[in-house]
């Protein structure tokens, strides 16, 4: 997620902003949410690439 609202905020603060925005959706049974947040400046510096990979889903209760 890219937003100028993230300027001057720590990574934790950025994730809290997103979680607050998605609070209702997260309470409705979302099991997990992986976030990659950055400012437009950082996004541009990476040439629009996030290099973001997530772990394989284990099916919720599976380990």
ABEGO torsion letter per residue (X at the ends): XBBAAABGBBAAAAAAAAAAAAAAAAAAGBABBBBBBBBAAAAAAAGGBAGBBBBBBAGGABX
